[in-house]
Every structure is written in C-alpha cells, then in structure tokens.
Amino acid sequence: MHPVLIDFGFEFAGMPLRLYTYGACMVVGLGMALGVFVYGARHRHSMLDLYFLALLTFVAGLLGSKILFVLVNLDYYRSLPGLELGGVTLPPLRDLMMSGMVWYGGVVFALPAALVYALARRMRFLELIDAAAPALSLGHLWGRVGCFMAGCCYGTPSDLPWAVSFPRRSVAFLEMLEKGVLPPGSQATMAVHPTQLYEVAAEVVVLACILTLARFKRFHGQVAGLYLVLYAVLRFIIEFSRGDMFRGGIIGLSTSQLISIPLLLLGVALLVRGYTFKKRGEHA
C-alpha cells in the first residue's frame, strides 16, 4: 500500500502538492482506455468525433461519480463548515477534491451523455458502446489498483490467508479510527478482505470474456450487453464483502448493488434484443 507516489514538499491553494498513486493509476487507466476505444471504433467514425465523445463522457463520468459519492455521504458533507451560497452550504473545495468517487455514478452520467452526442452526430450508438466496453473494463481495472494503493473501498474483517491490513496513512485506517473501530495507538487496521483486488480479478475475467466475444460478435450491442451482465453480477457479489464506512443503500443492499440491478437488466435487454433481431433476419 503506497498512497503517495511523489510528495513535492509544498502546498498549492492550501492543499499539499503530491502525486497520488490513485491519481497516477487513473491517468494510466484513462490513457489505455482511450486508446482501446478509439482503436475499436476507428473504422466507422472520425477521430475528432471519437476524441470529443471520449472527452465528453469522461467529464460526465467524473461529475457523476463525484455527485453520487456526495449523495451517499450527505450527512458527512452537511456536517462540514463551508461556503454559504443562495441558502446552500457548499463543502470546502479541499474536501470535495480529496474525497472519493463512485464508479457507478460515472456510468449513470456517462451513458446518457454518450447517447445524446451520438444521436446529435448520427453515430451508431450500439457500435460505440461495444467499442467502449473493453475500454471501461480496462480503465476500471487500473482504478481499482489505485484504490488498493490508497486503502479505500476496502473489505470487511477476514481471517482468510489473503486478507490484508492497511497502515496508518491509508483511507481505511483513517475511516476506522474516526468511527472508533480501531483502538487509539493502532498502527494498522485489522485484516480485511482485499475487495479492491477482487474487483481487479473480476475485471480481468470480464475483459477476457468480452474481448473473446468481440472476435465472434454477431450483432451490435452484444459486447456491451455481456459487459453489463458480467460486471453487474460480479459487483453485486463483491459488495457483500465491502466494509468501507460510507456505502449508502436501503433494504440491506448497498447503493452499488441497487444500481447493479437495472444495469444487469439493461445488459440482458441488449442481448435479448440483438438475438431476437438476428433470428428474425435469418428467417426472413
């Protein structure tokens, strides 16, 4: 666990100027995802459209992931002193910048943004999301490596041989200490499930499956549909071993599990639609 890659030793706008491992992993993941997406969609669309679409969905995804994180942690943000603006108290910029994000929030915002742009530019949306699926999986894989290095998105206590403990500077340690889970003077957390690495493994499985399918694709939307189904199921299962303090949710399910359900149904709908139209075409 190594949250800070480079500490530059001074502050900017009240924040220490550091290169965090999480941020570095995000940059690597974004770069690789962009390359995979553009390579997969390059034959039918202009490079300018593809790069602009990628930028638009990245910004929408970043915004959505931050908004959902704030919503599931609303009580915490309400407790912070902040800037009064139009009767609304805005949390300090530092707390917003340094806090986490929710992957599903990014997906929920990015998909409609991509659809609107594709319709406006008369691009084939199903082809685009087929090209985007491996890119999303690869980018998310790197994001979870960053989560592990930062100590966020950690698991519940475990005595399994591969359980891990996070040291004092980690997000896991600071959250547990704040909630009174750890006694004063602790040097590390108790052993917990490495749920970040579970998701890395899950993304490797998903990526292998959708890349294999892409070679034998029979209809547009097939790769994206399989991606949504596989990831939603695996994420739903992994969520049961998540132990980080701020999860949100109702009826015993986390926010991410609740979002997994409609995304699973969307993936199934894409597959059913594609196979249905394919069979009709074969019998015509």
Buried (B, 14 or more C-beta within 10 A) or exposed (E): BEBBBEEEEEEEEEEEEBEBBBBBBBEBBBEBBBEBBBEBBEEEBEEEBBEEBBEBBBEBBBBBBBBBBBEBBEEBBEEEEBEEEEEEEBBBEEBBEEBBBBBBBBBBBBBEBBBEBBEEEEBBBBBBBBBBBBBBBBBBBBBBBBBBBBBBBBBBEBEEEEBBBBBEEBBBBBBBBEEEBBEEEBEBBBBBBBBBBBBBBBBEEBBEBBBEBBEEBEBBBBBBBBBBBBBBBBBBEBBEBBBBBBBBBEEEBBBBBBBBEEBBEBBBEBBEBBBEEEEEEEEE
